[in-house]
Amino acid sequence: MATLRYKSVPVKSSEITPEHVYLSRREFMKAAGVAGVGALLAACGISPGQSEVLPTEPADLQVGATSDELGDALNTYEQITNYNNYYEFTTDKEGVARLSKDFKSSPWEVQVYGLVDKPMTFGLEDLLSKFTQQERIYRMRCVEAWSMVIPWTGFPLAELLKQVEPLSSAKYVRFESILDPEQMPGQKSGFYPWPYQEGLRLDEAMNDLTILATGLYGKPLPNPTGAPVRLVVPWKYGFKSLKAIVKIELVAEQPATLWSSIAPNEYGFYSNVNPEVPHPRWSQASERRIGEAGRRPTLMFNGYAGEVAHLYDGMDLAENY
């Protein structure tokens, strides 16, 4: 079977909604008052009772004709921030925005340590100033067979890892999210082994597609999508891209992850998007793009085969799912 090759490139800031558009829309919303906001929400098909779950940016924020490299239109800011998997808050995808709206994401630190020559701790200001912020439009697909096209702002994880100088014995990267059940009511559930942990092989982490996202639609990362910094690995199912990162550890052995610890037969360590390997409870051959009617075929490696297929040469992708 021929391998489809797509090339993802950083998106210029000029191709994302201009700053003056953000500001003029925000000022208009402020001036419009409660009645005007209600009218705008109604125009977007949102009932007034739902208004408290929306983030501060306007619900109609879009990028116009901008699309990804396959020609797929971006999802709106309202869609991206109001339909999320974030079990630290709730298992209800439409309830995350409401429960996360008061989450305190500043000050923030990310500790990078383990098998490195120069362990470091980065404050949020360091992440925003030391590393080149880029805009990347990525397709993101969840294991539940729904997907979005999202304009992230962030930087390649490889830039940060090079700063700490991994040792030759480092083969994997382990990520850990914040543990704060007072702010995150979902963490009071004893069913999940909190904090959320994930992992990548070192060569996956160093791939240029893998980024640490610090923003969305050109603005700081909103709480429902993982503020203030999250991992984005677009050729893998969404649960690999953990949110609210506080620790990054380089290790010699494959690390345990939250979902593979709970259900290893359903959530493998690699979790590459693969239409030919079904989830035990549903097919992965097609997906539902949020905001669209019907379904579309799932692309191998989520459409990024040209950049990542070589990482898995010689591997059985059904066994190493």
N, C-alpha and C positions, 0 to 999 in steps of 0.2 A: 504494500500500500504506500502510495506516494505521501511524503510529508509536506504539508502546507507550511509555508514560511511567511511570517509576518515580521515586520521590523517596527518595534515601538521606539519612539524617540521622545526626548523631553519636549514639552510644549512651551512655546514662548509666552511670557507673561502677557504680551500684547494680544494673544489669542484667547485669553480668559476675559470675562467681563471687566471692563475698565473701572478704575477706582472711582471716577466721578459718577458712574452709574450706580455703584454700591451706595455712595454717599447720598445721591439725590433720592434714591428709593427709600433709604432709611429716614431721611429728613421728611419726605412726603408722608411716610407712615406715622412719624411722630406728630406731624401737623394735622393729619386726618382725624386723629382721636379714635375713641373706642368705636363709634358708629362706622367710621370709614374703614377701620380694620375689619369689622364684621362683614362689611360689603365685599372687601377683597377676599376674605376667607370663603364667603359664599360663592364667589366667582370661581374659586379653585376647587369647589366641591367639598368644602370642609364646613361642618356645622359649627355655630358659635360656641357650643359646649366643648369643642376640641381645642379652642384657641390657646388654652393654657399649656398645651403640650408642645407648642411650636417654639423653635428657637427664636432669637431676637431678629435674625435676618428675615427679609420679606419672603413670603411663601412662593412668590412667582419668580424668584431669582433663577435665571437661565443664562446660557452662553450663546443663544441664538443659533447660528448655523454651524457652530463648532461641533465636531464629532471625533470619534476615535479613528485609528488608522484603517478600520474596516468600513468606515462610513456610518457607524452606529451613533445616533444622537445621545448626548449626555442626559442622565437623569437630572431632575430638578433638585435644588437645594432642599425643598420641602420633602420630596420623596426620600432623599438620602438620609435626612436627619430624623425622620419619623417612622422608619421601618427598619429596625435594627435587632440583630442578635447580640445581646449584652446581658448574660445571665447573672452577672454581678449585681444588676439592678432588678431584673425580672425576666421570666421566660416569655412574657408577652411582648412580641416585637413592636406593637403599637403603643406600649406603655413605657418604653425606655426613655423617651424624650421627657415625659412628665416627671419620672422618678430621678432622672439625672440632672435636671435643670439647675439644682443648687450645689452640684458637686464642685468642690474646691480643687482646682487643678494648678494652683500657684500659691506658694513657691513649689518647685518640683526638682527632683534630682534623679539621675539615672546612673547607677553604679555599674561600671564595666570592669570585670576582674576574672580571676581563674588562671588559665594557662596563657598568660600574657607577660610580656617583659615590663610593660608600663601600665599597671592598673590605674584607672582614672574614675573620677566622679564628675559628671557633667550636669550643671544646672540648666534650666530651660533656656536661659539667656545664651549659654554656651552653644547649645544645639542650634539656636537660631542665628548665631553670629559666626561661629567657627566653621560651619559647613555651608556649602553653596546650595541655597534653596532653589529648587526647580519645580516647575509645574508638570505633572505627568497625568495624562488621561489613561486610566486603566479600566479594563473590564474586571469586575469582581463577581465571583460566583459562589453561592453558598451550597452546602451539601444537601440542603432541602430542595435543590433544583430551582432556585430563583436567583436572579442576577441583576446587576446595575452597571452603568458606566459612570465613573466618578473622576472628577478633576482634583487630584491631590496636590498639595504642596509639600515638599520634603527634600530629602537628600539620600543618595545611595548609602546603605548600611556599610558598604565597604569602606567609605571614607572614615567612618568612626572606628571601625575595626583596625584599620591601618595605623591609627593614632596610638593604639594600645600595644601594637606589635605582637601578634599571636606567636606563640612558641610552635615549634615543629610538631609537638605532641598534641596540639589542639586539632581535633577533627570535627567537633560539633559546636554549635552555639545554643545555649539554653537561655530562654527568655522568661521573665517573671513579671506579672502584673501586680499592682498595688493590692494590699490586703487592708481593707478599711470597712468593716461591716456596719459601722455607724453611718457612713455615707452611702454604702452600697448594701441595701437591705437583702438582696439576693444572696449575699455571702453569709447570711445567718442560717442558710439551709445547710444541714449536715450531709446532704446527699453528694455534694461535689467536694473534691479534695482541694479546697482553696489554699493558697492563691492560684490563680490561673497560670499554668506553665505551658510553654511550647518549645519546640526545638527545630533547628535546621542543620543539615550537614554544612560544614564550613564553606564548601564550594558553592552551595546554594545561597548562603548568606552573602558571599562575595559577588554574586551575579549582579550585573548592573540594573536588572529589573527590580531587585529587592531594595525597598526604601524604608526609611523611618519617616512617616508622615507627620507633619506639624501643622498642616492647614488643609482647608477645603474651600474650593471656589475662591482662592486667593485671600482668605481670612483665616484667623487662628482656628485650629481644629475644635469643632463643637463637642460638647460633652457626650451626646449620644453616639458619636463615631469614634470615641476613644481618647479624648483630650487628656493631657496636652501632647502626647507623642505615642504613636502606635506603629506596629509593623505592618507592611503591605507586601504580600508575596502573590502577585496576580495570577500566576499559573497554578496555584493551589486553591483548594476549597477555603472559604472565608474564615473558618475557625482557626486556621493556622496563623492568621494575621491578628495576633492578640493586641489588646488595647491597654492604655494607661500603663506603659512600661516603667518599671523602677529598677530592674536588674537585668544585666546581660552578662552571662558567664560563659567563657570558653572552656570546653571540657574534652576529655579523651574518648569517652564512651557515649553512645546514643542516650540522650536524656529521656526521662519519663515525661509524658505530657498529660494534661488533664483528661482529654477525651479518650486517648488510647489507654489510659489507666481505667476509666470507667467501662468502656466498651471496645476492647481491642479488635473484635471481629467486625466492627462497623467503622471505626476511625483509626486508620493506620498512621504510622509515623510520617510517611511521605505525603499522602493525601493530595496527589496530583490530580487535576481535573482530567477525567478519562471517561468518555462516553461508553467505552467498551467494558468497563468494570462497574456493575450496578452496586448500589448500596443494598444491604440485605433486605431492606424494607421498601425500596422503590428503585426505579430505573434512573440512571444518570444520562441517558441518551438524548434527552431534551431538557430545556429549561424555560422558565417564565421570566421574561424581562419585566421588571416592575414598571408599570405605566403602559404596558402594551397588552393587547388582547392576544390570546393564543399562545403558542409555544414556538421555540426555535431549536434547531439542532445544537447540541453541545459540541464545542470545538475541542480537539485534543490539546491538552495543556492550556485550555482556555483561549486558544488562538496564538499562543506564544511559543509554539514548537520550534520555530527557527532559532530562538535564543536559548532554549533550555533543554531540548531533546537530547543533546549530546551529554548532558549530565547523567543520563540514565542508560547510556550505551551498555548493552550486555545484560541489563537487568530485566527480570520478569516483572512487568508492571502490574500484573494481576496478583502476584505473590507479594510484591513490595508495593502495596497499595497505599 
